[in-house]
Amino acid sequence: MRGFFYLWQTSLENLSADRQAAQVNAKNYMLELNINNETSRLRAVVLGTANSNGPTPKAEEAYDPKSLEHILAGTYPKEEDMVLEMEAFHRVFDKYGVTVFRPEQIVNYNQIFTRDIGFVIGDVFIKSNILPDRERELDAIQYIIDQINPSKVVRPPEEVHIEGGDVMLWNDYVFIGTYKGSDYKDYITARTNREGVQYIKDLFPHKKIKEFDLMKSKIEARDNALHLDCCFQPVGKNKGIIYKRGFREEGDYQFLVNLFGKENLFHITREEMYDMNSNVFSIDTNVVVSEKNFTRLNNWLRVNGFVVEEIPYAEIAKQEGLLRCSTLPLIRE
């Protein structure tokens, strides 16, 4: 398992109780990170939690237009439904022998979307500069970070904004979603800035960094690519899922068409983008976890030789995030 030492398995209920022992063990055992693409065999991952998710937010507390839509409509997801969905995801990881870490529980706090708070490139863990209200989410996975060689953990300077949903590895490439509009500071949906792109370029000079200027909206989720994985994601060895109108520049979309080949890209509709069809998650080059209602996508995946692990995730999708958003991969083969 590429030098990965499995320290312990733990549930949400006993995680805090084991933390002291974990910190002692971490002095002797290190997580040897390895992430170079989105689809090779997964060995270790951080999966978020919906336990003690807290009450329905007020409208002014919404981070994205889709959450706001459901808050106002009275259809915001219930904790018990989201817990069931996340545990279905956990069972798929168990089926494939993936080591799963969970955040320490913060009472009455949303900890579902671990992809936002950090990401791995190669063997380096980058802590995201996230919205200030969400800083506690990083503290909840500190016991995992403590198992990583400290020289392989970095935190960008304050002016650098970057979140894991905007960072996508594809072998020699690092794809980064950003927003280049002059009104960046006015958009809570703009999560990665120019400084974030430059930071990754400086940190990984041997990588090919390709940035994508994304469509943003504060009021209409169907026109808002909150992160890059809301409008694009590779699957398998040479295929991908893409939403053309998620890109502000035609050239960015065309770059991906040229790189993957149009015949290898599954083009989703505006409504499928809203439902988060591009936010599936790969456990292996031939295994994709997908929402059970993504009929057209799941059929295309199967026709192209993929094993599709279908699970319910439509309630979590009401927060403008899905399967990739709720995972933070640590080790792939």
C-alpha positions as CSV (number, residue, x, y, z in Angstrom):
1,M,0.0,0.0,0.0
2,R,2.9,2.3,-0.9
3,G,4.2,2.6,2.7
4,F,0.8,3.6,4.1
5,F,0.5,2.4,7.7
6,Y,-3.1,1.8,8.8
7,L,-3.3,3.2,12.4
8,W,-6.8,2.4,13.4
9,Q,-10.3,2.2,12.2
10,T,-12.8,4.3,14.0
11,S,-16.4,5.5,13.8
12,L,-17.8,8.9,14.4
13,E,-18.8,7.8,17.9
14,N,-15.3,6.8,19.1
15,L,-13.1,9.1,17.0
16,S,-12.6,11.8,19.7
17,A,-11.8,9.1,22.3
18,D,-9.0,7.7,20.1
19,R,-7.4,11.0,19.3
20,Q,-4.9,11.0,22.1
21,A,-3.6,7.6,21.1
22,A,-3.6,8.6,17.5
23,Q,-1.3,11.6,18.2
24,V,1.1,9.3,20.0
25,N,1.1,6.8,17.2
26,A,1.5,9.6,14.6
27,K,5.0,10.2,15.9
28,N,6.0,6.7,14.6
29,Y,3.7,6.3,11.6
30,M,3.2,8.6,8.7
31,L,0.7,8.8,6.0
32,E,2.6,8.7,2.8
33,L,0.4,10.8,0.5
34,N,0.2,10.1,-3.2
35,I,-2.4,11.8,-5.5
36,N,-1.5,12.4,-9.1
37,N,-4.8,12.0,-10.9
38,E,-8.6,11.7,-10.2
39,T,-9.1,8.1,-11.1
40,S,-6.4,5.6,-10.1
41,R,-7.0,3.1,-7.4
42,L,-8.0,4.8,-4.2
43,R,-6.4,3.6,-0.9
44,A,-7.2,6.3,1.7
45,V,-9.7,9.1,1.8
46,V,-11.3,11.6,4.2
47,L,-15.1,11.4,4.0
48,G,-17.1,14.2,5.5
49,T,-19.9,13.7,8.0
50,A,-23.5,14.8,8.3
51,N,-23.8,13.9,12.0
52,S,-24.8,16.9,14.2
53,N,-25.2,19.0,11.0
54,G,-27.1,21.7,12.8
55,P,-30.4,23.5,12.1
56,T,-31.4,24.7,8.6
57,P,-29.4,27.9,8.0
58,K,-31.0,31.3,7.6
59,A,-31.1,32.7,4.1
60,E,-28.4,35.2,4.9
61,E,-26.1,32.3,6.0
62,A,-26.3,30.5,2.6
63,Y,-22.9,30.0,0.9
64,D,-24.4,29.3,-2.5
65,P,-27.5,29.9,-4.6
66,K,-28.8,26.3,-4.5
67,S,-28.7,26.1,-0.7
68,L,-30.5,29.4,-0.7
69,E,-33.1,28.1,-3.1
70,H,-33.9,25.2,-0.8
71,I,-33.8,27.3,2.4
72,L,-36.4,29.6,1.0
73,A,-38.6,26.8,-0.4
74,G,-38.6,24.9,2.9
75,T,-36.9,21.9,1.2
76,Y,-33.4,22.1,2.8
77,P,-32.2,18.6,3.5
78,K,-32.8,16.9,6.9
79,E,-29.8,15.6,8.9
80,E,-31.1,12.1,9.1
81,D,-31.5,11.8,5.3
82,M,-28.0,13.1,4.7
83,V,-26.5,10.8,7.3
84,L,-28.1,7.8,5.5
85,E,-26.6,9.0,2.2
86,M,-23.1,9.5,3.5
87,E,-23.2,6.1,5.2
88,A,-24.2,4.5,1.8
89,F,-21.0,6.2,0.4
90,H,-19.0,4.8,3.3
91,R,-20.2,1.3,2.6
92,V,-19.0,1.5,-1.0
93,F,-15.5,2.5,0.2
94,D,-15.6,-0.5,2.6
95,K,-16.6,-2.8,-0.3
96,Y,-13.4,-1.8,-2.1
97,G,-11.1,-1.9,0.9
98,V,-10.5,1.8,1.1
99,T,-9.3,3.2,4.4
100,V,-11.8,5.9,5.5
101,F,-11.1,8.7,7.9
102,R,-13.9,11.0,9.2
103,P,-13.6,14.4,10.7
104,E,-14.0,14.8,14.5
105,Q,-17.5,15.9,15.2
106,I,-18.3,19.5,15.8
107,V,-21.8,19.9,17.4
108,N,-24.4,21.6,15.2
109,Y,-21.9,22.3,12.4
110,N,-21.9,21.3,8.7
111,Q,-18.8,19.1,8.0
112,I,-20.0,17.4,4.8
113,F,-17.8,19.0,2.2
114,T,-14.2,18.0,3.1
115,R,-13.0,18.7,-0.5
116,D,-13.2,22.5,0.3
117,I,-10.8,22.4,3.2
118,G,-7.7,20.8,1.8
119,F,-6.3,18.8,-1.1
120,V,-3.2,16.7,-2.0
121,I,-0.9,17.2,-5.0
122,G,1.7,14.5,-5.3
123,D,2.8,14.0,-1.7
124,V,2.0,17.5,-0.4
125,F,-1.1,18.4,1.6
126,I,-2.3,22.0,1.0
127,K,-4.6,23.5,3.6
128,S,-7.2,25.7,1.9
129,N,-7.8,29.3,2.8
130,I,-11.5,28.8,3.1
131,L,-14.3,31.1,4.2
132,P,-13.5,32.3,7.7
133,D,-16.7,30.8,9.1
134,R,-15.5,27.3,8.1
135,E,-12.0,27.4,9.7
136,R,-13.2,24.9,12.4
137,E,-13.5,22.2,9.7
138,L,-9.8,22.2,9.3
139,D,-9.3,21.7,13.1
140,A,-11.6,18.7,12.9
141,I,-9.2,16.8,10.6
142,Q,-6.0,17.9,12.4
143,Y,-5.6,14.4,13.8
144,I,-5.1,13.2,10.2
145,I,-2.8,16.1,9.3
146,D,-0.7,15.2,12.4
147,Q,0.1,11.8,10.7
148,I,1.7,13.5,7.7
149,N,5.3,14.6,7.6
150,P,5.2,18.2,8.6
151,S,7.5,19.2,5.8
152,K,4.7,18.0,3.4
153,V,2.0,20.2,4.8
154,V,1.6,23.8,3.6
155,R,-0.8,26.7,4.2
156,P,-0.9,29.5,1.6
157,P,-0.6,33.1,2.7
158,E,-3.8,34.9,3.5
159,E,-4.2,36.6,0.2
160,V,-4.3,33.3,-1.6
161,H,-7.8,31.9,-2.0
162,I,-8.1,28.3,-3.1
163,E,-10.4,25.4,-2.4
164,G,-10.0,21.7,-3.3
165,G,-13.1,21.6,-5.5
166,D,-11.3,23.9,-7.9
167,V,-8.1,21.7,-8.0
168,M,-8.1,18.7,-10.3
169,L,-5.0,16.5,-11.0
170,W,-4.6,14.8,-14.4
171,N,-1.1,13.2,-14.5
172,D,1.3,16.0,-15.7
173,Y,-1.5,18.6,-15.5
174,V,-3.1,20.5,-12.6
175,F,-6.4,21.9,-13.6
176,I,-7.6,24.9,-11.5
177,G,-11.0,26.6,-11.6
178,T,-11.0,30.3,-10.9
179,Y,-12.9,33.5,-11.5
180,K,-11.2,36.4,-13.2
181,G,-13.9,38.9,-13.1
182,S,-13.1,42.4,-11.6
183,D,-16.0,41.8,-9.2
184,Y,-14.4,38.7,-7.6
185,K,-14.7,40.1,-4.1
186,D,-18.4,40.5,-4.5
187,Y,-19.0,36.9,-5.2
188,I,-19.2,34.4,-2.3
189,T,-19.4,31.8,-5.0
190,A,-15.9,32.8,-6.3
191,R,-13.6,30.5,-4.2
192,T,-10.2,30.5,-6.0
193,N,-8.5,33.7,-7.1
194,R,-5.6,34.5,-9.4
195,E,-3.2,34.4,-6.4
196,G,-4.4,30.9,-5.7
197,V,-3.4,29.8,-9.3
198,Q,-0.1,31.5,-9.0
199,Y,0.6,29.8,-5.7
200,I,0.2,26.4,-7.2
201,K,2.4,27.3,-10.1
202,D,5.1,28.4,-7.8
203,L,4.8,25.4,-5.5
204,F,4.8,22.8,-8.4
205,P,6.9,24.3,-11.2
206,H,7.3,20.9,-12.8
207,K,3.5,20.6,-13.3
208,K,1.5,22.0,-16.3
209,I,-0.9,24.3,-14.6
210,K,-4.1,25.1,-16.6
211,E,-6.6,27.5,-15.2
212,F,-10.3,27.7,-16.2
213,D,-12.4,30.9,-15.8
214,L,-15.7,29.7,-14.5
215,M,-19.3,31.0,-14.7
216,K,-20.5,32.4,-11.4
217,S,-23.9,33.4,-10.1
218,K,-25.1,34.5,-6.7
219,I,-28.8,33.9,-7.4
220,E,-29.1,31.1,-10.0
221,A,-27.6,27.7,-9.3
222,R,-28.1,26.6,-12.9
223,D,-25.7,29.3,-14.0
224,N,-23.2,28.9,-11.2
225,A,-20.1,26.6,-11.4
226,L,-19.2,26.9,-7.7
227,H,-16.0,24.9,-8.3
228,L,-14.4,23.3,-11.4
229,D,-15.9,19.9,-10.4
230,C,-19.3,21.4,-10.9
231,C,-18.8,21.5,-14.7
232,F,-16.0,19.1,-15.4
233,Q,-14.4,15.9,-14.2
234,P,-12.2,13.1,-15.7
235,V,-13.3,9.5,-15.4
236,G,-11.3,6.4,-16.4
237,K,-8.1,6.8,-18.3
238,N,-9.2,9.2,-21.1
239,K,-12.8,10.2,-20.6
240,G,-14.6,13.0,-18.9
241,I,-17.9,14.7,-18.0
242,I,-18.3,18.3,-19.0
243,Y,-20.7,21.2,-19.1
244,K,-19.8,23.6,-21.8
245,R,-21.6,26.7,-20.4
246,G,-19.8,26.3,-17.1
247,F,-16.7,28.1,-18.7
248,R,-16.7,31.8,-19.3
249,E,-14.2,31.4,-22.1
250,E,-14.8,29.2,-25.2
251,G,-11.1,28.5,-25.3
252,D,-11.1,26.8,-21.9
253,Y,-13.8,24.4,-22.9
254,Q,-12.0,23.8,-26.3
255,F,-8.8,23.0,-24.5
256,L,-10.4,20.1,-22.7
257,V,-12.1,18.9,-26.0
258,N,-8.7,18.9,-27.7
259,L,-7.0,17.1,-24.8
260,F,-9.6,14.4,-24.2
261,G,-11.3,14.2,-27.6
262,K,-14.9,15.2,-28.1
263,E,-15.9,11.6,-28.5
264,N,-14.6,10.8,-25.0
265,L,-16.5,13.6,-23.3
266,F,-20.0,13.2,-21.9
267,H,-21.8,16.6,-22.3
268,I,-24.3,17.3,-19.6
269,T,-27.3,19.6,-19.9
270,R,-27.9,22.7,-17.8
271,E,-30.4,20.8,-15.6
272,E,-27.9,17.9,-15.2
273,M,-25.2,20.4,-14.2
274,Y,-27.7,21.7,-11.6
275,D,-28.2,18.2,-10.3
276,M,-24.4,17.8,-10.1
277,N,-23.8,15.1,-12.7
278,S,-20.1,16.0,-13.1
279,N,-19.6,15.6,-9.3
280,V,-19.2,11.8,-9.3
281,F,-16.2,10.1,-7.6
282,S,-13.8,7.5,-9.0
283,I,-12.5,4.7,-6.8
284,D,-10.5,3.2,-9.7
285,T,-10.0,3.7,-13.4
286,N,-13.1,1.5,-14.0
287,V,-15.2,2.1,-10.9
288,V,-17.3,5.3,-10.5
289,V,-19.6,6.1,-7.6
290,S,-22.6,8.0,-8.9
291,E,-26.0,9.3,-7.8
292,K,-28.7,6.7,-8.5
293,N,-30.9,9.2,-10.4
294,F,-28.2,10.1,-13.0
295,T,-29.8,7.7,-15.5
296,R,-28.3,9.1,-18.7
297,L,-24.8,9.5,-17.3
298,N,-24.8,6.1,-15.6
299,N,-25.9,4.4,-18.8
300,W,-23.1,6.1,-20.7
301,L,-20.6,5.0,-18.1
302,R,-21.7,1.4,-18.3
303,V,-21.7,1.4,-22.1
304,N,-18.1,2.6,-21.8
305,G,-17.0,-0.3,-19.5
306,F,-17.3,1.3,-16.1
307,V,-18.7,-0.4,-13.0
308,V,-21.2,2.2,-11.6
309,E,-21.8,2.1,-7.9
310,E,-25.2,3.9,-7.6
311,I,-26.1,5.4,-4.2
312,P,-28.7,8.0,-3.1
313,Y,-27.2,11.5,-2.7
314,A,-29.9,13.8,-3.9
315,E,-30.5,15.4,-0.5
316,I,-26.9,16.4,-0.1
317,A,-27.0,17.8,-3.7
318,K,-29.4,20.4,-2.4
319,Q,-26.3,22.2,-0.9
320,E,-24.6,22.5,-4.4
321,G,-22.2,19.7,-3.7
322,L,-22.1,15.9,-4.3
323,L,-19.8,13.0,-4.1
324,R,-16.4,14.5,-5.1
325,C,-17.2,17.5,-2.8
326,S,-17.6,15.3,0.2
327,T,-14.2,13.5,-0.2
328,L,-10.6,14.4,0.3
329,P,-8.4,11.7,-1.2
330,L,-5.1,11.1,0.5
331,I,-3.6,8.1,-1.3
332,R,-4.1,6.6,-4.7
333,E,-1.9,3.9,-6.3
